[in-house]
Amino acid sequence: DVQLQASGGGLVQAGGSLRLSCAASGLTLDDYVMGWFRQAPGKEREGVSCIMSSNGKVYYAPSVKGRFTISSDNAKNTVYLQMNSLKPEDTAVYYCAAVHGSYGMGLSWYEYDYWGQGTQVTVSS
């Protein structure tokens, strides 16, 4: 049974930083693409970043490239999203998700099979 547990959200001022964590169980990170997505009120869910631990490939949405860093710790079966230089437009509920690596990598939410509960990130101006 795959379970994903996201944590680390909170309230931060613009320019600040947060680190989100996604603890995975029931899967091995090397076999899966792990993604971070976000959804702001009234907006569609959008892909933020994804990682394939087995080969180190990472993707970022243009809106976060250079500010966010995705990483994984296979020993802890946990994926992280370090978010720096946060902007008010980064405010959203952030979700982690997983899809088996055989399906390739991408940032389209409909490609992912497993989802964690969201964690709220609020950036004040």
DSSP file with accessible surface (Angstrom, degrees, kcal/mol):
  #  RESIDUE AA STRUCTURE BP1 BP2  ACC     N-H-->O    O-->H-N    N-H-->O    O-->H-N    TCO  KAPPA ALPHA  PHI   PSI    X-CA   Y-CA   Z-CA
    1    1 A D              0   0  171      0, 0.0     2,-0.4     0, 0.0    26,-0.1   0.000 360.0 360.0 360.0 115.1    0.0    0.0    0.0
    2    2 A V        +     0   0   28     24,-0.1     2,-0.4    22,-0.1    24,-0.2  -0.616 360.0 177.3 -80.0 130.9    1.6    3.2   -1.2
    3    3 A Q  E     -A   25   0A 116     22,-2.3    22,-2.3    -2,-0.4     2,-0.4  -0.999  12.2-166.0-133.8 138.0    1.3    6.1    1.2
    4    4 A L  E     -A   24   0A  11     -2,-0.4   113,-0.7   111,-0.4     2,-0.6  -0.990   2.1-167.0-124.1 130.4    2.8    9.6    0.9
    5    5 A Q  E     -A   23   0A 113     18,-2.4    18,-2.6    -2,-0.4     2,-0.3  -0.942   6.6-164.3-123.0 108.0    2.9   12.0    3.8
    6    6 A A  E     +A   22   0A   2     -2,-0.6     2,-0.3   111,-0.4    16,-0.2  -0.695  18.9 155.3 -91.5 145.2    3.7   15.7    3.0
    7    7 A S  E     +A   21   0A  58     14,-2.3    14,-2.7    -2,-0.3   112,-0.1  -0.954  31.7  76.9-155.0 169.8    4.7   18.1    5.7
    8    8 A G        +     0   0   35     -2,-0.3    11,-0.3     1,-0.3    -1,-0.1   0.373  56.4 135.9 107.5  -3.3    6.6   21.3    6.2
    9    9 A G        +     0   0   27     12,-0.1     2,-0.3    85,-0.1    -1,-0.3  -0.145  20.8 128.2 -70.1 171.8    4.2   24.0    5.0
   10   10 A G  E     -d  121   0B  29    110,-0.8   112,-2.8   109,-0.1     2,-0.5  -0.987  56.9 -57.1 169.6-168.9    3.6   27.2    6.9
   11   11 A L  E     +d  122   0B 130     -2,-0.3     2,-0.3   110,-0.2   112,-0.2  -0.899  53.2 164.6-104.8 129.1    3.4   30.9    6.7
   12   12 A V  E     -d  123   0B  24    110,-2.6   112,-2.5    -2,-0.5     2,-0.2  -0.979  35.2-110.8-143.1 151.9    6.5   32.8    5.6
   13   13 A Q  E >   -d  124   0B 145     -2,-0.3     3,-2.4   110,-0.2    73,-0.2  -0.484  51.4 -81.6 -79.1 155.8    7.3   36.3    4.4
   14   14 A A  T 3  S+     0   0   49    110,-2.5    73,-0.2     1,-0.3    -1,-0.1  -0.278 120.7  30.1 -55.5 137.4    8.2   37.0    0.8
   15   15 A G  T 3  S+     0   0   54     71,-3.3    70,-0.6     1,-0.3    -1,-0.3   0.248  99.8 115.1  92.4 -11.6   11.9   36.3    0.3
   16   16 A G    <   -     0   0   20     -3,-2.4    70,-2.4    70,-0.2     2,-0.3  -0.075  57.6-122.3 -83.6-174.0   11.9   33.6    3.0
   17   17 A S        +     0   0   61     67,-0.2     2,-0.3    68,-0.2    67,-0.2  -0.929  20.9 179.2-132.9 153.0   12.4   29.8    2.7
   18   18 A L  E     - B   0  83A  33     65,-2.2    65,-3.4    -2,-0.3     2,-0.5  -0.976  16.9-145.6-144.5 153.4   10.6   26.6    3.6
   19   19 A R  E     - B   0  82A 130    -11,-0.3     2,-0.3    -2,-0.3    63,-0.2  -0.981  13.8-158.9-123.3 119.8   11.5   23.0    3.2
   20   20 A L  E     - B   0  81A   0     61,-2.7    61,-2.3    -2,-0.5     2,-0.4  -0.722   6.3-157.9 -93.0 146.7    8.7   20.5    2.4
   21   21 A S  E     -AB   7  80A  25    -14,-2.7   -14,-2.3    -2,-0.3     2,-0.4  -0.943   9.4-165.3-123.0 146.5    9.1   16.8    3.1
   22   22 A a  E     -AB   6  79A   1     57,-2.4    57,-2.3    -2,-0.4     2,-0.6  -0.922   9.4-160.7-132.0 104.8    7.3   13.9    1.5
   23   23 A A  E     -AB   5  78A  45    -18,-2.6   -18,-2.4    -2,-0.4     2,-0.4  -0.779  13.5-159.8 -88.1 123.1    7.7   10.6    3.5
   24   24 A A  E     +A    4   0A  11     53,-2.9     2,-0.3    -2,-0.6   -20,-0.2  -0.823  13.6 178.3-107.9 142.5    6.9    7.6    1.3
   25   25 A S  E     +A    3   0A  54    -22,-2.3   -22,-2.3    -2,-0.4     3,-0.1  -0.971  63.8  34.4-136.0 152.8    6.0    4.1    2.3
   26   26 A G  S    S+     0   0   55     -2,-0.3     2,-0.3   -24,-0.2   -24,-0.1   0.551 108.4  67.7  82.8   6.1    5.1    1.1    0.2
   27   27 A L  S    S-     0   0   14    -24,-0.1     2,-0.5   -26,-0.1    -1,-0.2  -0.972  76.4-122.3-149.2 163.3    7.5    2.0   -2.6
   28   28 A T    >   -     0   0   78     -2,-0.3     3,-2.2     1,-0.1     4,-0.5  -0.946  19.9-139.6-109.8 125.1   11.2    2.3   -3.3
   29   29 A L  G >  S+     0   0    1     -2,-0.5     3,-1.4     1,-0.3    24,-0.6   0.837  99.7  63.1 -55.4 -35.3   12.2    5.8   -4.5
   30   30 A D  G 3  S+     0   0   63      1,-0.3    24,-0.3    23,-0.2    -1,-0.3   0.741 105.0  47.7 -62.2 -21.6   14.6    4.3   -7.1
   31   31 A D  G <  S+     0   0   81     -3,-2.2    70,-3.1    22,-0.1    71,-0.4   0.510 109.0  61.3 -95.9  -6.9   11.7    2.8   -8.9
   32   32 A Y  E <  S-E  100   0B  33     -3,-1.4    21,-0.6    -4,-0.5     2,-0.6  -0.884  71.6-128.6-126.7 150.6    9.4    5.9   -8.9
   33   33 A V  E     -EF  99  52B   0     66,-3.3    66,-2.0    -2,-0.3     2,-0.5  -0.872  30.6-155.7 -88.6 126.1    9.3    9.4  -10.2
   34   34 A M  E     -EF  98  51B   1     17,-2.6    17,-2.4    -2,-0.6     2,-0.3  -0.924  14.5-173.9-108.4 130.0    8.4   11.6   -7.3
   35   35 A G  E     -EF  97  50B   1     62,-2.8    62,-2.3    -2,-0.5     2,-0.4  -0.869  21.2-145.3-125.7 155.9    6.7   14.9   -8.0
   36   36 A W  E     +EF  96  49B   0     13,-3.2    12,-3.1    -2,-0.3    13,-1.6  -0.980  24.4 176.3-116.0 134.2    5.6   18.1   -6.2
   37   37 A F  E     -EF  95  47B   0     58,-3.0    58,-2.9    -2,-0.4     2,-0.3  -0.855  10.6-157.5-129.7 163.3    2.5   19.9   -7.3
   38   38 A R  E     -EF  94  46B  12      8,-2.4     8,-2.9    -2,-0.3     2,-0.4  -0.990   5.4-164.5-144.5 153.7    0.6   22.9   -6.1
   39   39 A Q  E     -E   93   0B  65     54,-2.1    54,-2.5    -2,-0.3     6,-0.2  -0.951   5.7-163.2-141.7 119.4   -2.8   24.3   -6.3
   40   40 A A    >   -     0   0   24      4,-0.4     3,-2.4    -2,-0.4    52,-0.1  -0.648  46.3 -76.5 -94.3 156.6   -3.9   27.8   -5.5
   41   41 A P  T 3  S+     0   0  121      0, 0.0    -1,-0.1     0, 0.0     3,-0.1  -0.267 118.3   6.3 -54.7 129.8   -7.6   28.7   -4.9
   42   42 A G  T 3  S+     0   0   91      1,-0.2     2,-0.3    -3,-0.1    -3,-0.0   0.509 112.7 102.7  77.4   4.0   -9.4   28.9   -8.2
   43   43 A K  S <  S-     0   0  141     -3,-2.4    -1,-0.2     1,-0.0     2,-0.1  -0.820  75.3-101.9-119.3 160.6   -6.5   27.6  -10.2
   44   44 A E        -     0   0  162     -2,-0.3    -4,-0.4     1,-0.1     2,-0.2  -0.392  45.9 -94.7 -74.3 155.0   -5.6   24.3  -11.8
   45   45 A R        -     0   0   60     -6,-0.2     2,-0.4    -2,-0.1    64,-0.3  -0.518  49.0-163.4 -68.0 132.7   -3.1   22.0  -10.1
   46   46 A E  E     -F   38   0B  83     -8,-2.9    -8,-2.4    -2,-0.2     2,-0.3  -0.935  19.8-113.7-125.2 146.6    0.3   22.6  -11.6
   47   47 A G  E     +F   37   0B  11     60,-0.6   -10,-0.2    -2,-0.4    60,-0.1  -0.578  29.2 176.0 -76.7 136.7    3.6   20.7  -11.5
   48   48 A V  E     -     0   0B   1    -12,-3.1    13,-2.7     1,-0.4     2,-0.3   0.792  59.6 -27.5-105.3 -51.2    6.4   22.2   -9.6
   49   49 A S  E     -FG  36  60B   0    -13,-1.6   -13,-3.2    11,-0.2    -1,-0.4  -0.985  50.5-164.1-163.7 156.5    9.2   19.7   -9.8
   50   50 A C  E     -FG  35  59B   0      9,-1.8     9,-2.2    -2,-0.3     2,-0.3  -0.983   4.8-161.1-147.7 160.0   10.0   16.0  -10.1
   51   51 A I  E     -FG  34  58B  11    -17,-2.4   -17,-2.6    -2,-0.3     2,-0.6  -0.996  15.3-155.5-143.6 142.7   12.9   13.7   -9.5
   52   52 A M  E >>> -FG  33  57B  20      5,-2.4     4,-1.7    -2,-0.3     3,-0.9  -0.956  15.1-163.9-115.1 104.4   13.9   10.2  -10.5
   53   53 A S  T 345S+     0   0   20    -21,-0.6   -23,-0.2    -2,-0.6    -1,-0.1   0.828  80.3  65.5 -61.5 -33.5   16.3    9.1   -7.8
   54   54 A S  T 345S+     0   0   67    -25,-0.4    -1,-0.2   -24,-0.3   -24,-0.1   0.825 121.8  16.1 -64.2 -30.8   17.8    6.2   -9.7
   55   55 A N  T <45S-     0   0   93     -3,-0.9    -1,-0.2     2,-0.1    -2,-0.2   0.405 100.6-119.4-122.7   0.2   19.4    8.5  -12.3
   56   56 A G  T  <5 +     0   0   50     -4,-1.7    -3,-0.2     1,-0.2     2,-0.1   0.523  56.0 155.5  77.9   5.3   19.3   11.9  -10.6
   57   57 A K  E   < -G   52   0B 116     -5,-0.7    -5,-2.4    -6,-0.1     2,-0.3  -0.443  17.3-177.8 -69.6 138.2   17.2   13.5  -13.3
   58   58 A V  E     -G   51   0B  55     -7,-0.2     2,-0.4    -2,-0.1    -7,-0.2  -0.975  12.5-162.1-134.2 149.4   15.1   16.5  -12.1
   59   59 A Y  E     -G   50   0B 103     -9,-2.2    -9,-1.8    -2,-0.3     2,-0.4  -0.973   6.5-167.9-126.4 148.8   12.6   18.8  -13.7
   60   60 A Y  E     -G   49   0B  53     -2,-0.4   -11,-0.2   -11,-0.2   -12,-0.1  -0.989  26.1-116.6-133.1 145.3   11.4   22.2  -12.6
   61   61 A A    >>  -     0   0    9    -13,-2.7     3,-1.9    -2,-0.4     4,-1.4  -0.512  34.2-117.3 -69.3 146.3    8.6   24.4  -13.7
   62   62 A P  T 34 S+     0   0  124      0, 0.0     3,-0.1     0, 0.0    -1,-0.1   0.833 112.0  63.6 -56.6 -30.7   10.0   27.6  -15.2
   63   63 A S  T 34 S+     0   0   55      1,-0.2   -15,-0.1     3,-0.0    -2,-0.0   0.687 114.8  29.2 -69.7 -17.9    8.3   29.6  -12.5
   64   64 A V  T X> S+     0   0    0     -3,-1.9     3,-2.4   -16,-0.2     4,-2.3   0.510  85.0 125.0-119.4  -7.2   10.4   28.0   -9.7
   65   65 A K  T 3< S+     0   0  153     -4,-1.4     4,-0.1     1,-0.3   -16,-0.0  -0.301  81.2  18.6 -60.3 132.2   13.6   27.2  -11.5
   66   66 A G  T 34 S+     0   0   82      2,-0.5    -1,-0.3     1,-0.1     3,-0.1   0.223 125.3  57.7  90.8 -14.3   16.5   28.7   -9.7
   67   67 A R  T <4 S+     0   0   29     -3,-2.4    17,-2.1     1,-0.2     2,-0.3   0.684  99.4  53.3-114.3 -34.7   14.6   29.1   -6.5
   68   68 A F  E  <  -C   83   0A   3     -4,-2.3    -2,-0.5    15,-0.2     2,-0.4  -0.822  60.6-165.6-107.2 147.3   13.4   25.6   -5.6
   69   69 A T  E     -C   82   0A  74     13,-2.5    13,-3.1    -2,-0.3     2,-0.4  -0.991   5.3-156.5-133.7 125.6   15.5   22.5   -5.3
   70   70 A I  E     +C   81   0A   7     -2,-0.4     2,-0.3    11,-0.2    11,-0.2  -0.779  22.3 162.3 -98.6 143.4   14.1   18.9   -5.2
   71   71 A S  E     -C   80   0A  51      9,-1.9     9,-2.9    -2,-0.4     2,-0.3  -0.961  22.0-144.1-151.3 167.5   16.1   16.2   -3.6
   72   72 A S  E     -C   79   0A  39     -2,-0.3     2,-0.5     7,-0.2     7,-0.2  -0.981   7.0-156.5-139.7 150.5   15.7   12.7   -2.2
   73   73 A D  E >>> -C   78   0A  52      5,-2.9     5,-1.9    -2,-0.3     4,-0.7  -0.925   8.5-171.0-124.6 100.1   17.1   10.6    0.7
   74   74 A N  T 345S+     0   0   66     -2,-0.5     3,-0.4     1,-0.2   -45,-0.2   0.837  84.5  60.1 -63.9 -32.5   16.7    6.9   -0.2
   75   75 A A  T 345S+     0   0   97      1,-0.3    -1,-0.2    -3,-0.1    -2,-0.0   0.858 116.5  32.8 -63.8 -33.2   17.7    5.9    3.3
   76   76 A K  T <45S-     0   0  140     -3,-0.6    -1,-0.3     2,-0.2    -2,-0.2   0.427 103.3-130.9 -98.4  -3.0   14.8    7.8    4.7
   77   77 A N  T  <5 +     0   0   37     -4,-0.7   -53,-2.9    -3,-0.4     2,-0.4   0.899  64.8 133.4  51.2  45.1   12.5    7.1    1.7
   78   78 A T  E   < -BC  23  73A  15     -5,-1.9    -5,-2.9   -55,-0.2     2,-0.4  -0.967  46.7-154.9-132.2 140.5   11.8   10.9    1.7
   79   79 A V  E     -BC  22  72A   2    -57,-2.3   -57,-2.4    -2,-0.4     2,-0.3  -0.918  15.8-158.2-113.2 142.4   11.7   13.5   -1.0
   80   80 A Y  E     -BC  21  71A  22     -9,-2.9    -9,-1.9    -2,-0.4     2,-0.4  -0.861  14.3-159.0-120.9 153.8   12.3   17.2   -0.2
   81   81 A L  E     -BC  20  70A   0    -61,-2.3   -61,-2.7    -2,-0.3     2,-0.6  -0.920  11.6-161.1-130.6 105.7   11.5   20.5   -1.8
   82   82 A Q  E     -BC  19  69A  62    -13,-3.1   -13,-2.5    -2,-0.4     2,-0.6  -0.797  10.1-165.2 -86.0 121.7   13.7   23.3   -0.7
   83   83 A M  E     +BC  18  68A   0    -65,-3.4   -65,-2.2    -2,-0.6     2,-0.3  -0.947  11.7 173.5-116.3 115.3   11.9   26.6   -1.5
   84   84 A N        +     0   0   56    -17,-2.1   -67,-0.2    -2,-0.6   -68,-0.2  -0.746  59.3  24.0-114.8 164.9   13.9   29.8   -1.4
   85   85 A S  S    S-     0   0   69    -70,-0.6    -1,-0.2    -2,-0.3   -69,-0.2   0.896  84.5-160.7  48.5  48.4   13.1   33.4   -2.4
   86   86 A L        -     0   0    3    -70,-2.4   -71,-3.3    -3,-0.2   -70,-0.2  -0.251   7.3-158.3 -65.2 146.0    9.5   32.7   -1.9
   87   87 A K    >   -     0   0   86    -73,-0.2     3,-2.5   -72,-0.1     4,-0.3  -0.862  31.7-110.0-120.9 156.4    7.0   35.0   -3.6
   88   88 A P  G >  S+     0   0   50      0, 0.0     3,-1.9     0, 0.0    35,-0.4   0.851 117.5  63.5 -54.9 -32.5    3.3   35.6   -2.7
   89   89 A E  G 3  S+     0   0  123      1,-0.3   -49,-0.0   -49,-0.0    -3,-0.0   0.572  88.5  69.2 -72.4  -5.9    2.4   33.8   -6.0
   90   90 A D  G <  S+     0   0    1     -3,-2.5    -1,-0.3    33,-0.0     2,-0.2   0.530  71.2 120.7 -82.1  -6.9    3.9   30.6   -4.5
   91   91 A T    <   +     0   0   38     -3,-1.9     2,-0.3    -4,-0.3    31,-0.2  -0.405  40.6 106.4 -61.6 124.4    1.0   30.5   -2.1
   92   92 A A  E    S- H   0 121B   2     29,-2.0    29,-2.8    -2,-0.2     2,-0.5  -0.961  76.2 -79.7-177.5 170.9   -0.8   27.2   -2.6
   93   93 A V  E     -EH  39 120B  35    -54,-2.5   -54,-2.1    -2,-0.3     2,-0.4  -0.851  49.1-147.3 -88.2 127.7   -1.5   23.8   -1.2
   94   94 A Y  E     -EH  38 119B   0     25,-3.0    25,-2.2    -2,-0.5     2,-0.4  -0.846  15.7-171.3-103.0 134.9    1.5   21.7   -2.1
   95   95 A Y  E     -E   37   0B  47    -58,-2.9   -58,-3.0    -2,-0.4     2,-0.3  -0.936  14.5-144.8-122.8 144.4    1.1   18.0   -2.8
   96   96 A a  E     +E   36   0B   1     21,-0.4    20,-2.6    -2,-0.4     2,-0.3  -0.816  25.0 178.2-103.1 152.9    3.6   15.2   -3.3
   97   97 A A  E     -EI  35 115B   0    -62,-2.3   -62,-2.8    -2,-0.3     2,-0.3  -0.955  14.1-150.7-149.1 162.6    2.9   12.4   -5.8
   98   98 A A  E     +EI  34 114B   0     16,-2.1    16,-2.2    -2,-0.3    15,-1.4  -0.992  11.3 175.9-142.0 146.6    4.4    9.3   -7.3
   99   99 A V  E     -E   33   0B   4    -66,-2.0   -66,-3.3    -2,-0.3    13,-0.1  -0.985  44.6 -93.1-145.4 145.3    4.3    7.3  -10.5
  100  100 A H  E >   -E   32   0B  69     -2,-0.3     3,-1.9   -68,-0.2   -68,-0.3  -0.320  34.1-125.5 -60.2 140.1    6.3    4.3  -11.4
  101  101 A G  G >  S+     0   0   19    -70,-3.1     3,-1.9     1,-0.3   -69,-0.1   0.682 101.6  76.8 -63.6 -18.3    9.4    5.2  -13.3
  102  102 A S  G 3  S+     0   0   88    -71,-0.4    -1,-0.3     1,-0.3     3,-0.1   0.696  89.0  60.2 -66.1 -16.0    8.6    3.0  -16.3
  103  103 A Y  G <  S-     0   0  173     -3,-1.9    -1,-0.3     1,-0.3    -2,-0.2   0.434 110.5-121.1 -91.9   0.7    6.0    5.6  -17.4
  104  104 A G    <   -     0   0   38     -3,-1.9     2,-0.4    -4,-0.1    -1,-0.3  -0.205  32.5 -64.4  88.4 176.8    8.7    8.3  -17.8
  105  105 A M        +     0   0   40     -3,-0.1     2,-0.3   -55,-0.0   -47,-0.0  -0.829  59.9 134.9-108.6 146.0    9.0   11.7  -16.1
  106  106 A G        -     0   0   11     -2,-0.4   -47,-0.1   -47,-0.1   -57,-0.1  -0.983  52.0-123.3-174.0 171.6    6.7   14.7  -16.4
  107  107 A L        +     0   0   42     -2,-0.3     2,-0.6   -60,-0.1   -60,-0.6   0.024  67.9 117.7-116.9  24.7    5.0   17.5  -14.6
  108  108 A S    >   -     0   0   38      1,-0.1     3,-2.1   -62,-0.1     4,-0.3  -0.849  59.5-144.7 -93.1 125.0    1.4   16.7  -15.6
  109  109 A W  G >  S+     0   0  120     -2,-0.6     3,-1.7     1,-0.3    -1,-0.1   0.828  94.9  63.2 -62.3 -30.5   -0.6   15.9  -12.6
  110  110 A Y  G 3  S+     0   0  161      1,-0.3    -1,-0.3    -3,-0.1    -3,-0.0   0.594  91.6  66.8 -72.9  -8.1   -2.8   13.3  -14.4
  111  111 A E  G <  S+     0   0   84     -3,-2.1     2,-0.3   -12,-0.0    -1,-0.3   0.594  86.2  88.3 -82.7 -10.9    0.3   11.1  -15.0
  112  112 A Y    <   -     0   0   10     -3,-1.7   -13,-0.2    -4,-0.3     3,-0.1  -0.724  52.9-170.9-100.5 140.0    0.7   10.4  -11.3
  113  113 A D        +     0   0   96    -15,-1.4     2,-0.4    -2,-0.3   -14,-0.2   0.740  68.2  49.5 -97.0 -30.9   -1.0    7.5   -9.5
  114  114 A Y  E     -I   98   0B  89    -16,-2.2   -16,-2.1  -111,-0.0     2,-0.4  -0.946  62.4-174.2-121.6 140.1   -0.3    8.2   -5.9
  115  115 A W  E     -I   97   0B  76     -2,-0.4  -111,-0.4   -18,-0.2   -18,-0.2  -0.971  13.2-146.9-135.1 142.9   -0.9   11.4   -3.9
  116  116 A G        -     0   0    9    -20,-2.6  -111,-0.2    -2,-0.4     2,-0.1  -0.464  40.4 -87.1 -92.9 173.4   -0.3   12.6   -0.4
  117  117 A Q        -     0   0   80   -113,-0.7   -21,-0.4    -2,-0.2  -111,-0.4  -0.387  55.5-100.5 -73.5 159.6   -2.4   15.0    1.5
  118  118 A G        -     0   0   27    -23,-0.1     2,-0.4    -2,-0.1   -23,-0.2  -0.410  23.3-149.6 -81.4 161.2   -1.6   18.6    0.9
  119  119 A T  E     - H   0  94B  20    -25,-2.2   -25,-3.0  -112,-0.1     2,-0.3  -1.000  23.1-123.3-130.5 130.5    0.4   21.0    3.0
  120  120 A Q  E     - H   0  93B  90     -2,-0.4  -110,-0.8   -27,-0.2     2,-0.5  -0.558  22.9-171.3 -80.2 131.4   -0.4   24.7    2.9
  121  121 A V  E     -dH  10  92B   0    -29,-2.8   -29,-2.0    -2,-0.3     2,-0.5  -0.989   5.5-176.8-118.7 123.0    2.3   27.2    2.0
  122  122 A T  E     -d   11   0B  51   -112,-2.8  -110,-2.6    -2,-0.5     2,-0.6  -0.988   6.7-167.6-123.8 124.1    1.4   30.9    2.5
  123  123 A V  E     -d   12   0B   6     -2,-0.5     2,-0.3   -35,-0.4  -110,-0.2  -0.953  10.9-153.8-113.8 118.4    3.7   33.6    1.5
  124  124 A S  E      d   13   0B  44   -112,-2.5  -110,-2.5    -2,-0.6    -2,-0.0  -0.649 360.0 360.0 -93.0 148.3    2.9   37.1    2.7
  125  125 A S              0   0  139     -2,-0.3    -1,-0.1  -112,-0.2   -38,-0.0  -0.362 360.0 360.0 -89.7 360.0    4.0   40.2    1.0
